[in-house]
Amino acid sequence: MSTSTTTSHIKMGLFGLTMGYALSRIGFSDFGEVHRLFTFADLRLLLTFGSAVMLSMVGFAIFARGKKLPKKPLHKGTVAGGILFGTGWAITGACPSIALVQLGQGYLPAIFTIFGILFGVWVYPKVHARFFGWDTGACNV
């Protein structure tokens, strides 16, 4: 492995640890907090998430500097996939990155969430090819 690859891995690892720490401190890795987010009982995480999306939009606008970005097509499976993703997030209290944060915190039920994520990634191409066969655009299926 070259020195530049090792340096890149170290930088990405440090970024991941920093991001995991921030997500943990904000409360995104706490099932109770996520439950309150989805039931609208506490809007703190919702506002934090919305602020992060807005900040990302500003960052993309700055980097694009007025260039027109290409429009991406809405695929048939986007809505169904979004519903499945949101349902899994609401049930487990974790999206894929948060499951890793939870595991790093020692929350052992995250192992089942990670197993479910890996199972879904494994089964998706098989189900898609057999039953749907939609054009996935840039996605490799």
WOZIZI-V195373 format. One record per backbone hydrogen bond with DSSP energy under -0.5 kcal/mol. CO is the residue of the C=O (numbers start at 1). NH is the residue of the N-H. If there is no record, write none. Layout:
co-><CO	CO>
nh-><NH	NH>
This chain:
co-><2	3	4	5	6	7	8	9	10	11	12	13	14	15	16	17	18	19	20	21	22	23	23	23	27	29	30	31	32	33	34	35	36	36	37	43	44	45	46	47	48	49	50	51	52	53	54	55	56	57	58	59	60	61	61	64	67	73	75	76	77	78	79	80	81	82	83	84	85	86	87	88	89	95	96	97	98	99	100	101	102	103	106	107	108	109	109	110	111	112	113	114	115	116	117	118	119	120	121	122	123	124	125	126	127	127	128	128	136	139>
nh-><6	7	8	9	10	11	12	13	14	15	16	17	18	19	20	21	22	23	24	25	26	27	28	29	30	31	34	35	36	37	38	39	41	42	40	47	48	49	50	51	52	53	54	55	56	57	58	59	60	61	62	63	64	65	66	67	69	75	78	80	81	82	83	84	85	86	87	88	89	90	91	92	93	99	100	101	102	103	104	105	107	106	108	110	111	112	113	114	115	116	117	118	119	120	121	122	123	124	125	126	127	128	129	130	131	132	132	133	139	141>
